[in-house]
């Protein structure tokens, strides 16, 4: 087995090539026999003519195949070539097994092919290499983006970037304003739904406390819910996972912990967690059954989950960072206990987005400036590659500068995450673009060489099959 892998279509092409190669070898062998016989006949005829004292005619000059440039407008005579499907059928009948390139080409031919490819690649690299003007624009881009990267974290700090919240500025979880707004929303839902649907269990879902809002009974299951930090350990309080697990818990009176374990919750004589475990499959199966039992059960559960997240979001404890407690509970706990919650994350994500947008804007300006120097004579795609190389290098250095700054100061808040995201984006988009244009350039050059050979073959065929 060779070192290359092939698709079924490529194996088919290889077999046709091998079939044609075998035909060519046979034709060459037959032509050699015929040529030798003709040469012998000619030699004997010339010898006979000389013995008779006859003067031999002058030999005709060797025929040289015209170049492709001289034959662009020549129309060869039609030759009855078989269709591709016919070629495949003949190849399958003549050549057995799978054919690989090693079965067709010699080692020297491989070396020639690689050498030709390298020449094209070197030509591509030379045409897309940065010149002196590009280098000047590159240094300008590096300066702009690096300065922006280094000063951005310090500017954002003045707007609270990376800071924890002050619990004294938040409401208590049972603040009358929160409870009043919560009840008003529930009443509106009930009044609206009651116009179209009879009362049912969905009303209990609206007004009763969610089952994941209790810590009573947790010692019995061997789980420390840390009292006031219980929101960290219940998926019903996760701003993202809560929409799935919290809703299912509300429908089934269960609680799902951050380790994915689920337990039954009873409400009498008081709401508490029981040691009765429930698998995730059972949880969602029961939630589905409850949703089918009454048309409003699922909407009421979703509404109750939304209202609970909304009421907890602005309290002194806040809501934990989404998803983090499930995958890295230690980090999630450290952040949450240091008053860094979902609202802090949302605020900082906005700042990161602003930073990334500024970096994108600078990249657009740099790209525009570089495009002004395009002379219109060279290949626009190759010039675009030089532009992208400038942006790729400048953004990579700017992103690296941010990492070095954070490392030296030992302060992760000095990371310009927006610039890092822009650098990663450019890394993928620019490299993908460069590789795509490079492939097109190589294919185009190979097609040009192949076209010249085909034109010469067409001309030769027209001479051979001339009527």
Beta strands, then each sheet from edge to edge (+ up, - down):
strand 1: 254-256
strand 2: 262-266
strand 3: 272-278
sheet 1: 1+ 2- 3+
end
